[in-house]
Amino acid sequence: MQKDIGEVGPQQAWEILSNDPTARLVDVRTRAEWSFVGVPDLAPLSGQTLLVEWKSFPQMQRNENFVSELLTGLDDAPASKLLFICRSGARSLEAARLVASALGGQDNPPECINVAEGFEGDLDPAAHRGQSNGWKAAGLPWRQS
């Protein structure tokens, strides 16, 4: 069953993470993207982005262990909200739907939310990302990993 997932922009995601200490940000991009493009930096909030690949580079095959790796990364800490982010919002939406379905039968499952513009956002007129929208373009903290 496909779940409807709420979506927020990067600034709204930052506000959720700032105001809710149990909310977690899950970056579902590939290891290559984390290494070469960077990752959201939650250090100003005394937090850490959870890095779990949804698909693996270069074949872009889905990570069949995604939910179990996510749960391991949460380390039994209850999360009120899980915010999912990828490059531009498509992969993270797929991941959020899967997790919402997988955890939907639990008592008080976390709300799964997609960060719609993603880390790098949409292509600009020059066919570059990271300039028109997304986490980086919003000026939110990030770092090279």
Protein Blocks (a to p, Z undefined) as FASTA:
>chain_A
ZZddddddfklmmmmmmmmmkbccddfbdfklmmmnopcdfklnopacddddfbdcfklp
acfklmmmmmmmnnopacfbdcdddfkopmmmmmmmmmmmmmmmpghiacddddfklmno
padfkopghklgcjklnopacddZZ
